[in-house]
Amino acid sequence: MIKHYILKFLDYLVIFFIIDAILSWFHMLENVFIVRWIRKISDFLLKPIKRRIPPVDGIDFSPIVAIAIIYLLKALIRSL
C-alpha cells in the first residue's frame, strides 16, 4: 500500500520538474508567487545534480537527469 503512495509521489515530482522547466522559458513570470515557490523547491532538489553536471551552452540538463533517476527509482520500487 505504501509503495503505491511513493510511486504517486514520484509521478508528481516528475510533473513538478516538467512544469518548472516549461516555466523557465517565460521570464516575465518570475515575479509570480507560485512560480517563485516552484523555482525555490526545484532548485533545492536539483542543486546536488547541478553541482555535478553544470549547464552546457546555457542548457540545464539537471531536470532530465533527475527525471531519469526518478524513473530508475520507480522501477526499483516496483520490483520489490
Secondary structure, DSSP 8 states (H G I E B T S, - for coil): -HHHHHHHHHHHHHHHHHHHHHHTT-GGGTTSHHHHHHHHHHHHHHHHHHHHS--BTTB--HHHHHHHHHHHHHHHHHH-
